[in-house]
Amino acid sequence: MTSFFLYKFILAAVVFGITLFIAAYSTYAERKVAAFLQDRIGPDRAGPFGILQPLADGLKFIMKEEFIPVVSNKFLFVLGPCIAMMTALMAGVIIPWGNSLVIGSETYSLQIADLNIGILYVFGVVSIGVYGIMIGGWASNNKFSLLGAIRASAQMISYEIAMGLSIIALILMTGTLSLSEITAQQAGGIGSDWNFWNVVYQPIGFLLFIICAFAECNRTPFDLPECETELVGGYHTEYSSMKLGFYLFAEYINMFISSAVISTLYFGGYNFPFMNDLGLNHNLVTVLGTVALFAKIAFFIFFFMWIRWTIPRFRYDQLMNLGWKILIPIAVANIGITGLMMLLFDK
């Protein structure tokens, strides 16, 4: 029992460290991708090829003078970024980062917590995250911050509905809420016992989910809550130093976790084609599967960045019309189509 808890503690620490590392270097990657798309060089001063730029940015945030507005609610002003950062990190505990490792006679899962309601946990954590933004914007006692917070809460609540409906069709098909079971159902070679990745069966659901993920992460073209041209900086206008850093960092953690969830639900997670036909050691296949999962995550992180520097943001009325009048009806129709197909093909 002691070794079990020690292993879970080590695994949680490793996942926590990897999450922070990837989120930090996503800021570097974003600036390099933006520079490439705009025919610029990007960061190139801090270390070779600017590779130490995230460390320089973090040091700058730590050393910046911290301002707390006199008219703000100081307790809630501090609590807002803490909630945003905490909820961003919480979702990673239910993602299966690999199959399992066999050490001696013991088998260790590369998943911190295998919840049988894993998808509900993800949605619960995501719904709490909006409080960090709302509290921070309201506690600042600044009209631009408040407008950004109201936009963020309305946007995230609106798109959570379409996201939830898109997942219902997937749950109908898989018959489970557990991320580990959903991943296991996508195992095997291409076409082996019809174990295709779920994106083959749910292309509309995947498209709905990834669009809503952009909105949940406040990424362009859904970055209305922090629209600089209208709201100065949105909900974090009054923040400085590491409190501002927490808000900005939480966005990149959310992007990483969203990419991991998309890869797990629709692209097989740690599974890759012909993994069971290689004839390799179980632990080696597990390591290769983890590498495959992170390769999928890296692709979706790049996709998030590519969209940001390619597509302009919506107007707010367009944002709401897309969520309520287009995505939700399509998601409901997708549920009906999925149920009909399951009935016809007895799957």
C-alpha positions as CSV (number, residue, x, y, z in Angstrom):
1,M,0.0,0.0,0.0
2,T,2.9,2.4,0.9
3,S,4.5,1.7,-2.5
4,F,1.2,2.4,-4.3
5,F,0.8,5.8,-2.7
6,L,4.5,6.6,-3.2
7,Y,4.1,5.7,-6.9
8,K,1.0,7.9,-7.3
9,F,2.8,10.8,-5.6
10,I,5.8,10.5,-7.9
11,L,3.5,10.2,-11.0
12,A,1.5,13.3,-9.9
13,A,4.8,15.2,-9.4
14,V,6.1,14.1,-12.8
15,V,2.8,15.1,-14.5
16,F,2.8,18.4,-12.7
17,G,6.3,19.1,-13.8
18,I,5.7,18.1,-17.4
19,T,2.5,20.3,-17.5
20,L,4.4,23.3,-16.3
21,F,7.3,22.7,-18.6
22,I,5.1,22.3,-21.7
23,A,3.0,25.3,-20.8
24,A,6.1,27.4,-20.3
25,Y,7.6,26.4,-23.6
26,S,4.3,26.8,-25.4
27,T,4.8,30.5,-24.9
28,Y,8.1,30.2,-26.7
29,A,6.6,28.0,-29.4
30,E,3.7,30.5,-29.9
31,R,6.1,33.3,-30.5
32,K,8.2,31.3,-32.9
33,V,5.1,30.1,-34.8
34,A,3.8,33.7,-34.9
35,A,7.2,34.9,-36.2
36,F,7.3,32.2,-38.9
37,L,3.8,33.0,-40.1
38,Q,4.7,36.7,-40.2
39,D,8.1,36.2,-41.7
40,R,10.0,37.3,-38.6
41,I,12.7,35.6,-36.4
42,G,11.0,35.7,-33.0
43,P,12.9,35.4,-29.7
44,D,16.6,34.9,-30.3
45,R,18.4,36.7,-27.5
46,A,17.9,34.6,-24.3
47,G,20.1,31.6,-25.0
48,P,20.7,29.8,-28.3
49,F,17.8,30.4,-30.7
50,G,16.0,32.1,-27.7
51,I,15.5,28.8,-26.0
52,L,15.8,30.4,-22.5
53,Q,13.1,33.0,-23.3
54,P,10.4,31.3,-21.1
55,L,12.8,31.4,-18.1
56,A,13.5,35.0,-18.7
57,D,9.8,35.8,-18.9
58,G,9.1,33.9,-15.7
59,L,12.0,35.8,-13.9
60,K,10.5,39.0,-15.2
61,F,7.1,38.2,-13.8
62,I,8.6,37.4,-10.4
63,M,10.7,40.5,-10.2
64,K,8.0,42.9,-11.4
65,E,6.5,45.3,-8.8
66,E,3.1,44.1,-7.7
67,F,0.1,46.5,-7.7
68,I,-3.2,45.8,-6.0
69,P,-5.8,48.6,-6.7
70,V,-6.9,50.4,-3.5
71,V,-10.5,50.1,-4.5
72,S,-10.4,46.4,-5.2
73,N,-11.6,43.5,-3.0
74,K,-8.1,42.4,-2.0
75,F,-9.0,38.8,-0.9
76,L,-11.0,38.0,-4.1
77,F,-8.4,39.9,-6.2
78,V,-5.8,37.4,-5.0
79,L,-8.2,34.4,-5.1
80,G,-9.1,34.8,-8.8
81,P,-5.7,33.9,-10.4
82,C,-5.3,31.1,-7.8
83,I,-8.5,29.5,-8.9
84,A,-7.7,29.9,-12.5
85,M,-4.3,28.2,-12.0
86,M,-5.5,25.5,-9.7
87,T,-8.4,24.3,-11.9
88,A,-6.1,24.4,-15.0
89,L,-3.8,21.9,-13.3
90,M,-6.6,19.6,-11.8
91,A,-7.8,18.2,-15.1
92,G,-4.5,16.4,-15.8
93,V,-5.0,13.8,-13.0
94,I,-7.6,11.7,-14.9
95,I,-5.8,11.6,-18.3
96,P,-4.2,8.2,-19.1
97,W,-0.7,9.2,-20.2
98,G,0.2,5.7,-21.1
99,N,-0.9,2.1,-20.8
100,S,1.0,0.5,-17.8
101,L,4.5,-0.3,-16.6
102,V,5.4,-3.8,-15.3
103,I,8.1,-3.5,-12.7
104,G,8.9,-6.9,-11.1
105,S,5.6,-8.5,-10.2
106,E,3.8,-5.2,-9.9
107,T,1.8,-3.4,-12.6
108,Y,1.7,0.4,-12.4
109,S,-0.8,2.5,-14.4
110,L,0.3,5.8,-16.0
111,Q,-2.9,7.4,-14.8
112,I,-3.1,9.3,-11.5
113,A,-6.8,8.7,-10.9
114,D,-8.9,6.3,-13.0
115,L,-12.3,7.7,-12.3
116,N,-15.4,5.9,-13.8
117,I,-16.9,9.4,-14.3
118,G,-13.8,10.9,-15.8
119,I,-15.6,13.0,-18.4
120,L,-17.9,14.5,-15.8
121,Y,-14.8,15.3,-13.7
122,V,-13.3,17.2,-16.6
123,F,-16.5,19.2,-17.2
124,G,-16.8,19.9,-13.4
125,V,-13.2,21.3,-13.3
126,V,-13.8,23.4,-16.5
127,S,-17.0,24.9,-15.0
128,I,-15.1,25.9,-11.9
129,G,-12.4,27.6,-13.9
130,V,-14.8,30.3,-15.0
131,Y,-15.1,31.5,-11.4
132,G,-11.4,32.4,-11.4
133,I,-11.9,34.7,-14.3
134,M,-15.2,36.1,-13.0
135,I,-14.0,36.8,-9.5
136,G,-10.8,38.4,-10.8
137,G,-12.6,40.7,-13.1
138,W,-15.3,41.7,-10.5
139,A,-12.8,42.2,-7.6
140,S,-10.7,44.6,-9.7
141,N,-13.4,47.2,-9.5
142,N,-12.6,48.2,-13.1
143,K,-15.2,48.5,-15.8
144,F,-13.0,47.0,-18.5
145,S,-12.1,44.1,-16.2
146,L,-15.8,43.6,-15.3
147,L,-16.9,43.6,-19.0
148,G,-14.2,41.1,-19.8
149,A,-15.2,38.8,-16.9
150,I,-18.9,39.0,-18.0
151,R,-17.9,38.2,-21.6
152,A,-15.8,35.3,-20.4
153,S,-18.5,33.8,-18.2
154,A,-21.2,34.1,-20.8
155,Q,-18.9,32.7,-23.5
156,M,-17.7,29.7,-21.5
157,I,-21.1,28.8,-20.2
158,S,-22.6,29.0,-23.7
159,Y,-19.9,26.8,-25.3
160,E,-19.9,24.3,-22.5
161,I,-23.4,23.3,-23.5
162,A,-22.4,22.5,-27.1
163,M,-19.2,20.7,-25.8
164,G,-21.3,18.6,-23.4
165,L,-23.8,17.7,-26.1
166,S,-20.9,16.7,-28.5
167,I,-19.6,14.4,-25.8
168,I,-23.0,12.7,-25.2
169,A,-22.8,11.2,-28.7
170,L,-19.4,9.8,-27.9
171,I,-20.7,8.4,-24.6
172,L,-23.6,6.8,-26.4
173,M,-21.1,5.0,-28.7
174,T,-18.6,4.0,-26.1
175,G,-21.0,3.2,-23.2
176,T,-18.6,4.7,-20.6
177,L,-17.5,7.9,-18.9
178,S,-14.0,6.6,-18.1
179,L,-11.2,8.0,-20.1
180,S,-9.1,4.9,-19.6
181,E,-11.9,2.7,-21.0
182,I,-12.5,5.0,-23.9
183,T,-8.8,4.9,-24.7
184,A,-8.7,1.1,-24.4
185,Q,-11.6,0.7,-26.9
186,Q,-9.5,2.5,-29.5
187,A,-6.6,0.0,-29.2
188,G,-5.4,-2.3,-31.9
189,G,-4.2,-1.9,-35.4
190,I,-6.1,0.1,-38.0
191,G,-9.3,-1.8,-38.7
192,S,-8.5,-4.5,-36.2
193,D,-11.9,-5.6,-34.9
194,W,-13.2,-2.3,-36.2
195,N,-11.2,-0.5,-33.5
196,F,-10.8,2.7,-35.4
197,W,-10.1,5.9,-33.5
198,N,-13.3,7.6,-32.4
199,V,-12.8,10.5,-34.8
200,V,-13.8,8.1,-37.6
201,Y,-17.1,7.4,-35.9
202,Q,-17.6,10.9,-34.5
203,P,-16.2,13.5,-37.0
204,I,-19.0,16.0,-36.3
205,G,-18.6,15.5,-32.5
206,F,-14.8,16.1,-32.8
207,L,-15.3,19.3,-34.9
208,L,-17.8,20.6,-32.3
209,F,-15.5,19.7,-29.4
210,I,-12.4,21.4,-30.8
211,I,-14.3,24.5,-31.7
212,C,-15.7,24.7,-28.1
213,A,-12.2,24.0,-26.8
214,F,-11.0,27.1,-28.5
215,A,-13.8,29.1,-26.8
216,E,-13.2,27.5,-23.4
217,C,-9.5,28.4,-23.6
218,N,-10.3,32.0,-24.7
219,R,-8.2,31.5,-27.8
220,T,-8.5,33.4,-31.0
221,P,-11.0,33.7,-32.7
222,F,-12.8,33.4,-29.4
223,D,-10.6,35.7,-27.3
224,L,-13.3,38.3,-26.7
225,P,-12.8,38.3,-22.9
226,E,-9.3,39.9,-23.4
227,C,-10.0,41.8,-26.5
228,E,-7.2,44.5,-26.4
229,T,-8.8,46.8,-29.0
230,E,-12.0,47.2,-26.8
231,L,-11.2,46.2,-23.2
232,V,-7.5,47.2,-22.7
233,G,-6.7,43.7,-21.4
234,G,-10.0,42.3,-20.3
235,Y,-10.5,40.6,-17.0
236,H,-6.8,40.8,-16.0
237,T,-6.3,44.6,-16.9
238,E,-5.5,45.5,-13.2
239,Y,-3.2,42.5,-12.6
240,S,0.6,42.6,-12.5
241,S,3.6,40.5,-11.5
242,M,2.9,36.8,-10.9
243,K,-0.8,37.2,-10.5
244,L,-1.0,38.3,-14.2
245,G,1.5,35.5,-14.9
246,F,-0.9,32.9,-13.3
247,Y,-3.8,34.0,-15.6
248,L,-1.6,33.9,-18.8
249,F,0.0,30.6,-17.7
250,A,-3.3,29.0,-16.9
251,E,-4.4,29.7,-20.5
252,Y,-1.5,27.7,-21.9
253,I,-2.0,24.9,-19.3
254,N,-5.7,24.7,-20.4
255,M,-4.5,24.5,-24.0
256,F,-2.2,21.6,-23.2
257,I,-4.9,19.8,-21.2
258,S,-7.5,20.4,-24.0
259,S,-5.1,18.9,-26.5
260,A,-4.6,15.9,-24.3
261,V,-8.3,15.4,-23.8
262,I,-9.0,15.7,-27.6
263,S,-6.2,13.2,-28.3
264,T,-7.6,10.8,-25.7
265,L,-11.2,11.0,-26.7
266,Y,-11.0,11.1,-30.5
267,F,-7.5,10.0,-31.5
268,G,-6.7,6.9,-29.5
269,G,-4.8,8.5,-26.7
270,Y,-1.6,6.5,-26.2
271,N,-2.6,4.0,-28.9
272,F,-0.9,4.1,-32.3
273,P,-1.4,1.9,-35.5
274,F,-0.1,-1.6,-35.3
275,M,1.2,-1.2,-31.7
276,N,0.1,-4.8,-30.9
277,D,1.8,-6.2,-34.0
278,L,5.3,-5.0,-33.2
279,G,6.2,-7.9,-30.9
280,L,8.1,-5.6,-28.5
281,N,8.4,-5.7,-24.7
282,H,5.3,-4.4,-22.9
283,N,7.1,-1.6,-21.2
284,L,8.7,-0.5,-24.5
285,V,5.3,-0.4,-26.2
286,T,4.0,1.7,-23.2
287,V,6.9,4.2,-23.6
288,L,6.2,4.4,-27.4
289,G,2.5,4.9,-26.7
290,T,3.3,7.8,-24.3
291,V,5.6,9.4,-27.0
292,A,2.7,9.0,-29.5
293,L,0.3,10.7,-27.2
294,F,2.6,13.6,-26.6
295,A,3.2,13.9,-30.4
296,K,-0.6,14.2,-30.9
297,I,-0.8,16.8,-28.1
298,A,2.0,18.7,-29.8
299,F,0.2,18.7,-33.1
300,F,-3.0,20.1,-31.5
301,I,-1.0,22.8,-29.5
302,F,0.5,23.8,-32.9
303,F,-3.1,23.9,-34.3
304,F,-4.2,26.2,-31.6
305,M,-1.4,28.5,-32.4
306,W,-1.8,28.3,-36.1
307,I,-5.5,29.3,-35.8
308,R,-4.6,32.2,-33.5
309,W,-2.3,33.8,-36.0
310,T,-4.4,33.1,-39.0
311,I,-8.1,34.0,-38.2
312,P,-9.4,37.3,-36.9
313,R,-11.6,37.3,-33.8
314,F,-15.4,37.3,-34.0
315,R,-17.7,40.1,-33.0
316,Y,-19.5,39.3,-29.8
317,D,-22.9,38.9,-31.5
318,Q,-21.3,36.4,-34.0
319,L,-19.7,34.5,-31.1
320,M,-23.1,34.0,-29.4
321,N,-24.9,33.2,-32.6
322,L,-22.4,30.5,-33.4
323,G,-22.7,28.9,-30.0
324,W,-26.5,29.0,-29.5
325,K,-27.9,29.0,-33.1
326,I,-25.4,26.8,-34.9
327,L,-23.2,24.6,-32.6
328,I,-26.0,23.5,-30.2
329,P,-28.5,22.5,-32.9
330,I,-25.7,20.6,-34.7
331,A,-24.7,18.8,-31.5
332,V,-28.3,17.8,-30.8
333,A,-28.7,16.5,-34.4
334,N,-25.4,14.6,-34.0
335,I,-26.8,12.8,-30.9
336,G,-29.9,11.8,-32.9
337,I,-27.8,10.6,-35.9
338,T,-25.5,8.6,-33.6
339,G,-28.4,6.9,-31.9
340,L,-30.0,6.1,-35.2
341,M,-26.8,4.6,-36.6
342,M,-26.3,2.5,-33.5
343,L,-29.8,1.2,-33.8
344,L,-29.4,0.3,-37.5
345,F,-25.9,-1.3,-37.2
346,D,-26.4,-2.7,-33.7
347,K,-23.2,-1.2,-32.3
